[in-house]
Amino acid sequence: MIVRYALFEGEIHPGSEAEFRRFVKERLVPLWTQFPGAQEIRVLDGMARDEGAPVYAMVLAIRYPDMATCERALQSSVRFESREVTGELLKMFTGRVHHHVFEMNEYAPAR
C-alpha cells in the first residue's frame, strides 16, 4: 500500500482557522472521498510541534493499494476539480503545499 500526502506547510491566516477547517470538511472532503481507488482519506490538523520545526497547518493523507491506482486518481476529473477548490482554500493560508508518496509498512506495538 502507498499513502500520498499533501503537506500544507505554513499558517492559516489568523482568525480564519474555523473557516479553513469548515471549508475543508464541507467543500474538499466530499471531493477527496471520490478519488478513484482511494481506500482511506485522513485530514490531520496541525496542533503542536517541536521547537524550531516547520509549521504544518494540515496534512491530507490518501491511501491507495498501489502506485498505478494513485496515478489513475491523479488523472481523474474529480482531482482536477479539487485542485480548483483548493485554490479557494489557499486564500486563507500563507505557505506552500507539497506532495509526497510513501510506501506503507505496518507494525503492531509490543505487548
Backbone atoms as SQL, in Angstrom:
CREATE TABLE atoms (id INTEGER PRIMARY KEY, chain TEXT, resi INTEGER, resn TEXT, atom TEXT, x REAL, y REAL, z REAL);
INSERT INTO atoms VALUES
  (1, 'A', 1, 'MET', 'N', 0.833, -1.179, 0.000),
  (2, 'A', 1, 'MET', 'CA', 0.000, 0.000, 0.000),
  (3, 'A', 1, 'MET', 'C', 0.873, 1.236, 0.000),
  (4, 'A', 2, 'ILE', 'N', 0.297, 2.310, -0.535),
  (5, 'A', 2, 'ILE', 'CA', 1.003, 3.577, -0.520),
  (6, 'A', 2, 'ILE', 'C', 0.087, 4.654, 0.058),
  (7, 'A', 3, 'VAL', 'N', 0.707, 5.708, 0.536),
  (8, 'A', 3, 'VAL', 'CA', -0.039, 6.867, 1.018),
  (9, 'A', 3, 'VAL', 'C', 0.546, 8.104, 0.346),
  (10, 'A', 4, 'ARG', 'N', -0.329, 8.891, -0.240),
  (11, 'A', 4, 'ARG', 'CA', 0.086, 10.162, -0.843),
  (12, 'A', 4, 'ARG', 'C', -0.335, 11.275, 0.107),
  (13, 'A', 5, 'TYR', 'N', 0.638, 12.071, 0.491),
  (14, 'A', 5, 'TYR', 'CA', 0.409, 13.156, 1.438),
  (15, 'A', 5, 'TYR', 'C', 0.457, 14.497, 0.724),
  (16, 'A', 6, 'ALA', 'N', -0.456, 15.372, 1.082),
  (17, 'A', 6, 'ALA', 'CA', -0.388, 16.780, 0.706),
  (18, 'A', 6, 'ALA', 'C', -0.073, 17.526, 1.992),
  (19, 'A', 7, 'LEU', 'N', 1.100, 18.135, 2.047),
  (20, 'A', 7, 'LEU', 'CA', 1.563, 18.823, 3.240),
  (21, 'A', 7, 'LEU', 'C', 1.339, 20.318, 3.073),
  (22, 'A', 8, 'PHE', 'N', 0.503, 20.878, 3.919),
  (23, 'A', 8, 'PHE', 'CA', 0.217, 22.306, 3.904),
  (24, 'A', 8, 'PHE', 'C', 1.191, 22.960, 4.872),
  (25, 'A', 9, 'GLU', 'N', 2.364, 23.284, 4.347),
  (26, 'A', 9, 'GLU', 'CA', 3.437, 23.850, 5.159),
  (27, 'A', 9, 'GLU', 'C', 3.256, 25.359, 5.219),
  (28, 'A', 10, 'GLY', 'N', 2.903, 25.845, 6.385),
  (29, 'A', 10, 'GLY', 'CA', 2.646, 27.264, 6.562),
  (30, 'A', 10, 'GLY', 'C', 1.536, 27.465, 7.561),
  (31, 'A', 11, 'GLU', 'N', 0.960, 28.647, 7.525),
  (32, 'A', 11, 'GLU', 'CA', -0.017, 29.005, 8.547),
  (33, 'A', 11, 'GLU', 'C', -1.336, 29.466, 7.947),
  (34, 'A', 12, 'ILE', 'N', -2.401, 29.109, 8.634),
  (35, 'A', 12, 'ILE', 'CA', -3.732, 29.632, 8.314),
  (36, 'A', 12, 'ILE', 'C', -3.744, 31.079, 8.788),
  (37, 'A', 13, 'HIS', 'N', -4.352, 31.951, 8.017),
  (38, 'A', 13, 'HIS', 'CA', -4.405, 33.354, 8.410),
  (39, 'A', 13, 'HIS', 'C', -5.089, 33.485, 9.765),
  (40, 'A', 14, 'PRO', 'N', -4.530, 34.283, 10.659),
  (41, 'A', 14, 'PRO', 'CA', -5.119, 34.454, 11.998),
  (42, 'A', 14, 'PRO', 'C', -6.592, 34.852, 11.914),
  (43, 'A', 15, 'GLY', 'N', -7.404, 34.174, 12.692),
  (44, 'A', 15, 'GLY', 'CA', -8.841, 34.416, 12.701),
  (45, 'A', 15, 'GLY', 'C', -9.610, 33.613, 11.668),
  (46, 'A', 16, 'SER', 'N', -8.904, 32.915, 10.776),
  (47, 'A', 16, 'SER', 'CA', -9.560, 32.130, 9.718),
  (48, 'A', 16, 'SER', 'C', -9.533, 30.630, 9.994),
  (49, 'A', 17, 'GLU', 'N', -9.040, 30.227, 11.155),
  (50, 'A', 17, 'GLU', 'CA', -8.862, 28.805, 11.431),
  (51, 'A', 17, 'GLU', 'C', -10.164, 28.007, 11.316),
  (52, 'A', 18, 'ALA', 'N', -11.229, 28.486, 11.951),
  (53, 'A', 18, 'ALA', 'CA', -12.512, 27.757, 11.912),
  (54, 'A', 18, 'ALA', 'C', -13.064, 27.712, 10.494),
  (55, 'A', 19, 'GLU', 'N', -12.978, 28.825, 9.774),
  (56, 'A', 19, 'GLU', 'CA', -13.461, 28.867, 8.396),
  (57, 'A', 19, 'GLU', 'C', -12.652, 27.921, 7.508),
  (58, 'A', 20, 'PHE', 'N', -11.343, 27.891, 7.700),
  (59, 'A', 20, 'PHE', 'CA', -10.457, 26.997, 6.952),
  (60, 'A', 20, 'PHE', 'C', -10.883, 25.545, 7.166),
  (61, 'A', 21, 'ARG', 'N', -11.035, 25.155, 8.415),
  (62, 'A', 21, 'ARG', 'CA', -11.400, 23.766, 8.743),
  (63, 'A', 21, 'ARG', 'C', -12.782, 23.410, 8.195),
  (64, 'A', 22, 'ARG', 'N', -13.720, 24.337, 8.321),
  (65, 'A', 22, 'ARG', 'CA', -15.071, 24.102, 7.809),
  (66, 'A', 22, 'ARG', 'C', -15.048, 23.954, 6.284),
  (67, 'A', 23, 'PHE', 'N', -14.271, 24.791, 5.608),
  (68, 'A', 23, 'PHE', 'CA', -14.145, 24.731, 4.150),
  (69, 'A', 23, 'PHE', 'C', -13.626, 23.363, 3.728),
  (70, 'A', 24, 'VAL', 'N', -12.585, 22.884, 4.412),
  (71, 'A', 24, 'VAL', 'CA', -12.022, 21.566, 4.095),
  (72, 'A', 24, 'VAL', 'C', -13.094, 20.494, 4.249),
  (73, 'A', 25, 'LYS', 'N', -13.781, 20.511, 5.382),
  (74, 'A', 25, 'LYS', 'CA', -14.786, 19.468, 5.666),
  (75, 'A', 25, 'LYS', 'C', -15.961, 19.508, 4.688),
  (76, 'A', 26, 'GLU', 'N', -16.445, 20.711, 4.388),
  (77, 'A', 26, 'GLU', 'CA', -17.656, 20.831, 3.584),
  (78, 'A', 26, 'GLU', 'C', -17.407, 20.833, 2.070),
  (79, 'A', 27, 'ARG', 'N', -16.272, 21.366, 1.638),
  (80, 'A', 27, 'ARG', 'CA', -16.037, 21.517, 0.204),
  (81, 'A', 27, 'ARG', 'C', -15.032, 20.527, -0.372),
  (82, 'A', 28, 'LEU', 'N', -13.993, 20.200, 0.399),
  (83, 'A', 28, 'LEU', 'CA', -12.930, 19.357, -0.155),
  (84, 'A', 28, 'LEU', 'C', -13.064, 17.881, 0.195),
  (85, 'A', 29, 'VAL', 'N', -13.403, 17.574, 1.422),
  (86, 'A', 29, 'VAL', 'CA', -13.528, 16.152, 1.786),
  (87, 'A', 29, 'VAL', 'C', -14.519, 15.432, 0.867),
  (88, 'A', 30, 'PRO', 'N', -15.671, 16.029, 0.533),
  (89, 'A', 30, 'PRO', 'CA', -16.577, 15.325, -0.395),
  (90, 'A', 30, 'PRO', 'C', -15.936, 15.019, -1.752),
  (91, 'A', 31, 'LEU', 'N', -15.022, 15.866, -2.206),
  (92, 'A', 31, 'LEU', 'CA', -14.318, 15.595, -3.464),
  (93, 'A', 31, 'LEU', 'C', -13.247, 14.538, -3.256),
  (94, 'A', 32, 'TRP', 'N', -12.439, 14.679, -2.212),
  (95, 'A', 32, 'TRP', 'CA', -11.342, 13.740, -1.968),
  (96, 'A', 32, 'TRP', 'C', -11.857, 12.314, -1.799),
  (97, 'A', 33, 'THR', 'N', -13.028, 12.158, -1.186),
  (98, 'A', 33, 'THR', 'CA', -13.566, 10.806, -0.988),
  (99, 'A', 33, 'THR', 'C', -14.058, 10.182, -2.291),
  (100, 'A', 34, 'GLN', 'N', -14.102, 10.966, -3.354),
  (101, 'A', 34, 'GLN', 'CA', -14.486, 10.437, -4.672),
  (102, 'A', 34, 'GLN', 'C', -13.292, 10.053, -5.537),
  (103, 'A', 35, 'PHE', 'N', -12.073, 10.265, -5.052),
  (104, 'A', 35, 'PHE', 'CA', -10.902, 9.908, -5.857),
  (105, 'A', 35, 'PHE', 'C', -10.961, 8.413, -6.172),
  (106, 'A', 36, 'PRO', 'N', -10.881, 8.034, -7.439),
  (107, 'A', 36, 'PRO', 'CA', -10.972, 6.629, -7.809),
  (108, 'A', 36, 'PRO', 'C', -9.863, 5.802, -7.155),
  (109, 'A', 37, 'GLY', 'N', -10.257, 4.708, -6.523),
  (110, 'A', 37, 'GLY', 'CA', -9.294, 3.792, -5.930),
  (111, 'A', 37, 'GLY', 'C', -8.821, 4.164, -4.544),
  (112, 'A', 38, 'ALA', 'N', -9.200, 5.348, -4.047),
  (113, 'A', 38, 'ALA', 'CA', -8.787, 5.744, -2.703),
  (114, 'A', 38, 'ALA', 'C', -9.430, 4.813, -1.677),
  (115, 'A', 39, 'GLN', 'N', -8.621, 4.311, -0.757),
  (116, 'A', 39, 'GLN', 'CA', -9.110, 3.387, 0.256),
  (117, 'A', 39, 'GLN', 'C', -9.365, 4.068, 1.597),
  (118, 'A', 40, 'GLU', 'N', -8.675, 5.166, 1.835),
  (119, 'A', 40, 'GLU', 'CA', -8.838, 5.877, 3.101),
  (120, 'A', 40, 'GLU', 'C', -8.364, 7.314, 2.906),
  (121, 'A', 41, 'ILE', 'N', -9.129, 8.237, 3.483),
  (122, 'A', 41, 'ILE', 'CA', -8.770, 9.650, 3.447),
  (123, 'A', 41, 'ILE', 'C', -8.683, 10.115, 4.891),
  (124, 'A', 42, 'ARG', 'N', -7.557, 10.739, 5.239),
  (125, 'A', 42, 'ARG', 'CA', -7.389, 11.319, 6.570),
  (126, 'A', 42, 'ARG', 'C', -6.955, 12.762, 6.418),
  (127, 'A', 43, 'VAL', 'N', -7.578, 13.621, 7.207),
  (128, 'A', 43, 'VAL', 'CA', -7.190, 15.021, 7.279),
  (129, 'A', 43, 'VAL', 'C', -6.636, 15.237, 8.682),
  (130, 'A', 44, 'LEU', 'N', -5.384, 15.668, 8.743),
  (131, 'A', 44, 'LEU', 'CA', -4.700, 15.879, 10.010),
  (132, 'A', 44, 'LEU', 'C', -4.502, 17.375, 10.209),
  (133, 'A', 45, 'ASP', 'N', -5.080, 17.906, 11.262),
  (134, 'A', 45, 'ASP', 'CA', -4.951, 19.325, 11.565),
  (135, 'A', 45, 'ASP', 'C', -3.794, 19.532, 12.532),
  (136, 'A', 46, 'GLY', 'N', -2.858, 20.394, 12.162),
  (137, 'A', 46, 'GLY', 'CA', -1.690, 20.657, 12.993),
  (138, 'A', 46, 'GLY', 'C', -2.084, 21.210, 14.357),
  (139, 'A', 47, 'MET', 'N', -1.444, 20.684, 15.388),
  (140, 'A', 47, 'MET', 'CA', -1.747, 21.121, 16.756),
  (141, 'A', 47, 'MET', 'C', -0.504, 21.609, 17.498),
  (142, 'A', 48, 'ALA', 'N', 0.576, 20.857, 17.405),
  (143, 'A', 48, 'ALA', 'CA', 1.794, 21.173, 18.150),
  (144, 'A', 48, 'ALA', 'C', 2.975, 20.622, 17.368),
  (145, 'A', 49, 'ARG', 'N', 4.170, 21.110, 17.705),
  (146, 'A', 49, 'ARG', 'CA', 5.374, 20.645, 17.018),
  (147, 'A', 49, 'ARG', 'C', 6.575, 20.905, 17.918),
  (148, 'A', 50, 'ASP', 'N', 7.674, 20.288, 17.577),
  (149, 'A', 50, 'ASP', 'CA', 8.922, 20.538, 18.292),
  (150, 'A', 50, 'ASP', 'C', 9.368, 21.973, 18.055),
  (151, 'A', 51, 'GLU', 'N', 10.067, 22.514, 19.012),
  (152, 'A', 51, 'GLU', 'CA', 10.610, 23.857, 18.864),
  (153, 'A', 51, 'GLU', 'C', 11.523, 23.902, 17.637),
  (154, 'A', 52, 'GLY', 'N', 11.295, 24.896, 16.801),
  (155, 'A', 52, 'GLY', 'CA', 12.108, 25.059, 15.602),
  (156, 'A', 52, 'GLY', 'C', 11.637, 24.274, 14.394),
  (157, 'A', 53, 'ALA', 'N', 10.668, 23.397, 14.573),
  (158, 'A', 53, 'ALA', 'CA', 10.158, 22.599, 13.456),
  (159, 'A', 53, 'ALA', 'C', 9.268, 23.460, 12.566),
  (160, 'A', 54, 'PRO', 'N', 9.189, 23.137, 11.264),
  (161, 'A', 54, 'PRO', 'CA', 8.302, 23.907, 10.383),
  (162, 'A', 54, 'PRO', 'C', 6.838, 23.720, 10.795),
  (163, 'A', 55, 'VAL', 'N', 6.027, 24.691, 10.446),
  (164, 'A', 55, 'VAL', 'CA', 4.597, 24.655, 10.750),
  (165, 'A', 55, 'VAL', 'C', 3.875, 23.930, 9.622),
  (166, 'A', 56, 'TYR', 'N', 3.089, 22.937, 9.980),
  (167, 'A', 56, 'TYR', 'CA', 2.207, 22.258, 9.035),
  (168, 'A', 56, 'TYR', 'C', 0.780, 22.480, 9.526),
  (169, 'A', 57, 'ALA', 'N', 0.047, 23.342, 8.842),
  (170, 'A', 57, 'ALA', 'CA', -1.320, 23.642, 9.238),
  (171, 'A', 57, 'ALA', 'C', -2.224, 22.431, 9.063),
  (172, 'A', 58, 'MET', 'N', -1.948, 21.648, 8.007),
  (173, 'A', 58, 'MET', 'CA', -2.788, 20.498, 7.707),
  (174, 'A', 58, 'MET', 'C', -2.004, 19.517, 6.855),
  (175, 'A', 59, 'VAL', 'N', -2.368, 18.256, 6.986),
  (176, 'A', 59, 'VAL', 'CA', -1.830, 17.208, 6.124),
  (177, 'A', 59, 'VAL', 'C', -3.016, 16.385, 5.629),
  (178, 'A', 60, 'LEU', 'N', -3.068, 16.170, 4.333),
  (179, 'A', 60, 'LEU', 'CA', -4.052, 15.271, 3.733),
  (180, 'A', 60, 'LEU', 'C', -3.326, 13.979, 3.405),
  (181, 'A', 61, 'ALA', 'N', -3.866, 12.851, 3.847),
  (182, 'A', 61, 'ALA', 'CA', -3.287, 11.542, 3.562),
  (183, 'A', 61, 'ALA', 'C', -4.338, 10.701, 2.844),
  (184, 'A', 62, 'ILE', 'N', -3.992, 10.219, 1.657),
  (185, 'A', 62, 'ILE', 'CA', -4.905, 9.331, 0.908),
  (186, 'A', 62, 'ILE', 'C', -4.165, 8.026, 0.648),
  (187, 'A', 63, 'ARG', 'N', -4.794, 6.944, 1.090),
  (188, 'A', 63, 'ARG', 'CA', -4.189, 5.610, 0.930),
  (189, 'A', 63, 'ARG', 'C', -4.740, 4.946, -0.322),
  (190, 'A', 64, 'TYR', 'N', -3.808, 4.350, -1.089),
  (191, 'A', 64, 'TYR', 'CA', -4.136, 3.613, -2.305),
  (192, 'A', 64, 'TYR', 'C', -3.504, 2.228, -2.226),
  (193, 'A', 65, 'PRO', 'N', -4.039, 1.258, -2.952),
  (194, 'A', 65, 'PRO', 'CA', -3.451, -0.086, -2.902),
  (195, 'A', 65, 'PRO', 'C', -2.086, -0.165, -3.588),
  (196, 'A', 66, 'ASP', 'N', -1.859, 0.717, -4.588),
  (197, 'A', 66, 'ASP', 'CA', -0.595, 0.673, -5.331),
  (198, 'A', 66, 'ASP', 'C', -0.401, 1.984, -6.090),
  (199, 'A', 67, 'MET', 'N', 0.767, 2.164, -6.627),
  (200, 'A', 67, 'MET', 'CA', 1.107, 3.402, -7.320),
  (201, 'A', 67, 'MET', 'C', 0.291, 3.594, -8.592),
  (202, 'A', 68, 'ALA', 'N', -0.005, 2.519, -9.300),
  (203, 'A', 68, 'ALA', 'CA', -0.799, 2.643, -10.523),
  (204, 'A', 68, 'ALA', 'C', -2.187, 3.216, -10.218),
  (205, 'A', 69, 'THR', 'N', -2.794, 2.784, -9.129),
  (206, 'A', 69, 'THR', 'CA', -4.103, 3.308, -8.735),
  (207, 'A', 69, 'THR', 'C', -3.995, 4.775, -8.359),
  (208, 'A', 70, 'CYS', 'N', -2.943, 5.136, -7.651),
  (209, 'A', 70, 'CYS', 'CA', -2.709, 6.535, -7.290),
  (210, 'A', 70, 'CYS', 'C', -2.570, 7.385, -8.551),
  (211, 'A', 71, 'GLU', 'N', -1.810, 6.924, -9.502),
  (212, 'A', 71, 'GLU', 'CA', -1.601, 7.676, -10.737),
  (213, 'A', 71, 'GLU', 'C', -2.906, 7.856, -11.506),
  (214, 'A', 72, 'ARG', 'N', -3.767, 6.838, -11.503),
  (215, 'A', 72, 'ARG', 'CA', -5.081, 6.973, -12.157),
  (216, 'A', 72, 'ARG', 'C', -5.925, 8.033, -11.449),
  (217, 'A', 73, 'ALA', 'N', -5.883, 8.033, -10.124),
  (218, 'A', 73, 'ALA', 'CA', -6.642, 9.030, -9.357),
  (219, 'A', 73, 'ALA', 'C', -6.159, 10.440, -9.672),
  (220, 'A', 74, 'LEU', 'N', -4.852, 10.592, -9.857),
  (221, 'A', 74, 'LEU', 'CA', -4.279, 11.911, -10.142),
  (222, 'A', 74, 'LEU', 'C', -4.688, 12.440, -11.517),
  (223, 'A', 75, 'GLN', 'N', -5.137, 11.549, -12.385),
  (224, 'A', 75, 'GLN', 'CA', -5.585, 11.951, -13.716),
  (225, 'A', 75, 'GLN', 'C', -7.106, 12.098, -13.802),
  (226, 'A', 76, 'SER', 'N', -7.800, 11.864, -12.697),
  (227, 'A', 76, 'SER', 'CA', -9.264, 11.879, -12.717),
  (228, 'A', 76, 'SER', 'C', -9.808, 13.305, -12.725),
  (229, 'A', 77, 'SER', 'N', -11.002, 13.454, -13.256),
  (230, 'A', 77, 'SER', 'CA', -11.632, 14.774, -13.320),
  (231, 'A', 77, 'SER', 'C', -11.907, 15.327, -11.923),
  (232, 'A', 78, 'VAL', 'N', -12.234, 14.466, -10.969),
  (233, 'A', 78, 'VAL', 'CA', -12.520, 14.945, -9.611),
  (234, 'A', 78, 'VAL', 'C', -11.259, 15.506, -8.959),
  (235, 'A', 79, 'ARG', 'N', -10.109, 14.977, -9.286),
  (236, 'A', 79, 'ARG', 'CA', -8.854, 15.521, -8.748),
  (237, 'A', 79, 'ARG', 'C', -8.632, 16.935, -9.278),
  (238, 'A', 80, 'PHE', 'N', -8.898, 17.153, -10.574),
  (239, 'A', 80, 'PHE', 'CA', -8.727, 18.492, -11.133),
  (240, 'A', 80, 'PHE', 'C', -9.746, 19.464, -10.546),
  (241, 'A', 81, 'GLU', 'N', -10.944, 18.974, -10.292),
  (242, 'A', 81, 'GLU', 'CA', -11.953, 19.804, -9.631),
  (243, 'A', 81, 'GLU', 'C', -11.488, 20.174, -8.219),
  (244, 'A', 82, 'SER', 'N', -10.923, 19.224, -7.505),
  (245, 'A', 82, 'SER', 'CA', -10.468, 19.502, -6.140),
  (246, 'A', 82, 'SER', 'C', -9.320, 20.509, -6.134),
  (247, 'A', 83, 'ARG', 'N', -8.495, 20.486, -7.151),
  (248, 'A', 83, 'ARG', 'CA', -7.397, 21.465, -7.234),
  (249, 'A', 83, 'ARG', 'C', -7.947, 22.881, -7.376),
  (250, 'A', 84, 'GLU', 'N', -9.001, 23.034, -8.160),
  (251, 'A', 84, 'GLU', 'CA', -9.621, 24.357, -8.305),
  (252, 'A', 84, 'GLU', 'C', -10.192, 24.832, -6.974),
  (253, 'A', 85, 'VAL', 'N', -10.890, 23.950, -6.269),
  (254, 'A', 85, 'VAL', 'CA', -11.482, 24.306, -4.979),
  (255, 'A', 85, 'VAL', 'C', -10.381, 24.594, -3.963),
  (256, 'A', 86, 'THR', 'N', -9.292, 23.847, -4.015),
  (257, 'A', 86, 'THR', 'CA', -8.168, 24.094, -3.110),
  (258, 'A', 86, 'THR', 'C', -7.616, 25.498, -3.322),
  (259, 'A', 87, 'GLY', 'N', -7.659, 25.995, -4.536),
  (260, 'A', 87, 'GLY', 'CA', -7.226, 27.362, -4.801),
  (261, 'A', 87, 'GLY', 'C', -7.990, 28.376, -3.961),
  (262, 'A', 88, 'GLU', 'N', -9.277, 28.127, -3.746),
  (263, 'A', 88, 'GLU', 'CA', -10.080, 29.000, -2.885),
  (264, 'A', 88, 'GLU', 'C', -9.606, 28.895, -1.435),
  (265, 'A', 89, 'LEU', 'N', -9.313, 27.676, -1.002),
  (266, 'A', 89, 'LEU', 'CA', -8.844, 27.445, 0.369),
  (267, 'A', 89, 'LEU', 'C', -7.537, 28.195, 0.617),
  (268, 'A', 90, 'LEU', 'N', -6.675, 28.220, -0.354),
  (269, 'A', 90, 'LEU', 'CA', -5.353, 28.828, -0.179),
  (270, 'A', 90, 'LEU', 'C', -5.407, 30.334, 0.035),
  (271, 'A', 91, 'LYS', 'N', -6.551, 30.955, -0.204),
  (272, 'A', 91, 'LYS', 'CA', -6.711, 32.380, 0.095),
  (273, 'A', 91, 'LYS', 'C', -6.702, 32.628, 1.601),
  (274, 'A', 92, 'MET', 'N', -6.893, 31.564, 2.393),
  (275, 'A', 92, 'MET', 'CA', -6.875, 31.661, 3.858),
  (276, 'A', 92, 'MET', 'C', -5.565, 31.141, 4.439),
  (277, 'A', 93, 'PHE', 'N', -4.552, 30.969, 3.625),
  (278, 'A', 93, 'PHE', 'CA', -3.335, 30.270, 4.011),
  (279, 'A', 93, 'PHE', 'C', -2.109, 30.961, 3.426),
  (280, 'A', 94, 'THR', 'N', -1.058, 31.023, 4.209),
  (281, 'A', 94, 'THR', 'CA', 0.228, 31.522, 3.718),
  (282, 'A', 94, 'THR', 'C', 1.244, 30.399, 3.857),
  (283, 'A', 95, 'GLY', 'N', 1.820, 29.990, 2.760),
  (284, 'A', 95, 'GLY', 'CA', 2.795, 28.905, 2.785),
  (285, 'A', 95, 'GLY', 'C', 2.817, 28.204, 1.446),
  (286, 'A', 96, 'ARG', 'N', 3.120, 26.924, 1.495),
  (287, 'A', 96, 'ARG', 'CA', 3.161, 26.132, 0.258),
  (288, 'A', 96, 'ARG', 'C', 2.581, 24.753, 0.536),
  (289, 'A', 97, 'VAL', 'N', 2.131, 24.143, -0.529),
  (290, 'A', 97, 'VAL', 'CA', 1.616, 22.779, -0.458),
  (291, 'A', 97, 'VAL', 'C', 2.524, 21.913, -1.302),
  (292, 'A', 98, 'HIS', 'N', 3.012, 20.834, -0.715),
  (293, 'A', 98, 'HIS', 'CA', 3.813, 19.892, -1.494),
  (294, 'A', 98, 'HIS', 'C', 3.348, 18.481, -1.196),
  (295, 'A', 99, 'HIS', 'N', 3.615, 17.597, -2.147),
  (296, 'A', 99, 'HIS', 'CA', 3.113, 16.229, -2.088),
  (297, 'A', 99, 'HIS', 'C', 4.264, 15.238, -1.990),
  (298, 'A', 100, 'HIS', 'N', 4.007, 14.179, -1.242),
  (299, 'A', 100, 'HIS', 'CA', 4.984, 13.099, -1.068),
  (300, 'A', 100, 'HIS', 'C', 4.226, 11.777, -1.079),
  (301, 'A', 101, 'VAL', 'N', 4.838, 10.760, -1.644),
  (302, 'A', 101, 'VAL', 'CA', 4.245, 9.422, -1.659),
  (303, 'A', 101, 'VAL', 'C', 5.164, 8.501, -0.862),
  (304, 'A', 102, 'PHE', 'N', 4.554, 7.724, 0.043),
  (305, 'A', 102, 'PHE', 'CA', 5.288, 6.789, 0.888),
  (306, 'A', 102, 'PHE', 'C', 4.708, 5.386, 0.734),
  (307, 'A', 103, 'GLU', 'N', 5.570, 4.415, 0.805),
  (308, 'A', 103, 'GLU', 'CA', 5.113, 3.036, 0.915),
  (309, 'A', 103, 'GLU', 'C', 4.773, 2.803, 2.377),
  (310, 'A', 104, 'MET', 'N', 3.643, 2.165, 2.626),
  (311, 'A', 104, 'MET', 'CA', 3.169, 1.995, 3.995),
  (312, 'A', 104, 'MET', 'C', 3.567, 0.609, 4.509),
  (313, 'A', 105, 'ASN', 'N', 4.202, 0.594, 5.663),
  (314, 'A', 105, 'ASN', 'CA', 4.544, -0.634, 6.370),
  (315, 'A', 105, 'ASN', 'C', 3.884, -0.556, 7.745),
  (316, 'A', 106, 'GLU', 'N', 3.246, -1.627, 8.162),
  (317, 'A', 106, 'GLU', 'CA', 2.550, -1.612, 9.449),
  (318, 'A', 106, 'GLU', 'C', 3.204, -2.581, 10.409),
  (319, 'A', 107, 'TYR', 'N', 3.333, -2.119, 11.639),
  (320, 'A', 107, 'TYR', 'CA', 3.914, -2.944, 12.699),
  (321, 'A', 107, 'TYR', 'C', 3.057, -2.773, 13.947),
  (322, 'A', 108, 'ALA', 'N', 2.762, -3.854, 14.604),
  (323, 'A', 108, 'ALA', 'CA', 1.982, -3.811, 15.827),
  (324, 'A', 108, 'ALA', 'C', 2.892, -3.496, 17.007),
  (325, 'A', 109, 'PRO', 'N', 2.408, -2.733, 17.977),
  (326, 'A', 109, 'PRO', 'CA', 3.218, -2.461, 19.172),
  (327, 'A', 109, 'PRO', 'C', 3.439, -3.726, 19.984),
  (328, 'A', 110, 'ALA', 'N', 4.574, -3.783, 20.672),
  (329, 'A', 110, 'ALA', 'CA', 4.867, -4.932, 21.531),
  (330, 'A', 110, 'ALA', 'C', 3.877, -4.959, 22.676),
  (331, 'A', 111, 'ARG', 'N', 3.498, -6.132, 23.068),
  (332, 'A', 111, 'ARG', 'CA', 2.534, -6.282, 24.181),
  (333, 'A', 111, 'ARG', 'C', 3.193, -6.987, 25.328);
